[in-house]
Amino acid sequence: IVKAIPLMLSGLGVAIAFRMLLWNIGAEGQIYMGAFAASWVALSFPDAPAAILLPVMFLAGFLAGALWGLLPAIPRAFLGVNEVITTLMLNYVGILWVDYLVYGPWKDPKSFNFPLSRPFSPSAILPTIGNTRVHLGLVFGLVAAAVLYIVLRRLKWGYEIRVIGENPRAANYAGINIVRNIILVMILSGGLAGLAGMSEVAGISHRLQKG
């Protein structure tokens, strides 16, 4: 279950993009950026109570992943740039950025030279189920799955996503705004992957680390 949590969140993220034939190959980088942003909040405000710190980490993780999804979405939407290449290349940027931090300015002086940030305060750690390592990220994934099901099957926006994925020319003829939908779907896709990163650092490692 612990291994399934980040796979569930990032899988849901790329699934909604794939549904519109957007090939988001950048979930790994989006996970890293979500982990980075959540860690920044945790390390910057260690004395904040959990009731404030965890929601802000959640929001930061989502927004950082969403931004990483937005970067390739803009050239794809306006210039037709292949998102497979841009999302894939941004993976390496995100990975190397985290490596830079844990080997450099965020390195814990008490880590015996291992690439680790300082540990999070107890307020920045997700609650777990009993004495297991299964954490609140599981709830994030289940709620996200239910929301995406409703969006794709019950809402007008989900219908537009499905139509664009099945026949972009028909969608354009019907007046569906393809540019707006590319941007929104990639933001949501990246944001869900960013939540996977947040849940890993807040639920499992309790610090930012290499890999």
Residue, then its C-alpha position, 0 to 999 in steps of 0.5 A: i500500500v505504501k508503494a501504491i500511494p505515489l503510483m496512484l497519485s501520479g498514475l491518476g495525473v498522467a491518466i487524465a492527460f492521456r485521456m486527452l491524448l496529452w503524453n505527460i511523460g514528466a510525472e517523475g519531475q513533477i513528483y520531485m518538484g512537489a517534494f521540493a516545495a512541500s519540503w521548503v514549507a516544512l523546513s522554513f516553518p518548523d514551529a507551525p502547528a500541523a493544522i496549518l503546516l500540512p495543508v500548506m505543504f499539500l497546497a505547495g506540493f500541488l502547485a509546484g507539480a502543477l507549475w512543472g506541468l504548465l511549463p510544457a503545456i504552454p508551448r504545446a497549446f500555442l505552438g504545437v511543441n511535442e510534449v513528450i520531449t519537453t516533459l521528459m527533459l523536465n524530469y532531469v531538471g527536477i531531479l538535478w534540482v533536488d540533488y543540488l539542494v540535498y548535496g548543497p544548501w539544504k544538506d543536514p550537517k548532522s547527516f554524516n555526509f549523506p545527501l539528506s535535508r534536515p528532518f521535518s518537525p513532527s507537525a510536518i509528518l502525515p498521520t499514519i494508520g495505526n502502527t503501520r507506515v500507511h499514511l494519509g496520502l492513501v486518502f489523497g489518492l482515493v479522493a482524487a480517483a473519485v473526483l476524477y471519475i466524477v469529472l470525466r463521467r458527469l461534468k461538462w469539462g470531462y466530456e470536453i476532455r473525452v471529445i478532444g482525446e477522441n477527435p480533436r478536429a470534431a472538438n474544434y468544430a464544436g467550439i471546444n477551447i482546446v488551448r484552455n483544456i490543454i493547459l488546465v489538464m496539464i496543470l491538474s496532471g502535474g498537480l496530482a503528481g506533485l501531491a505524490g511527492m508531497s506525500e512521500v516526503a511528509g509520509i515516508s522519508h520525513r525529509l528531502q533526500k536523493g532519489 
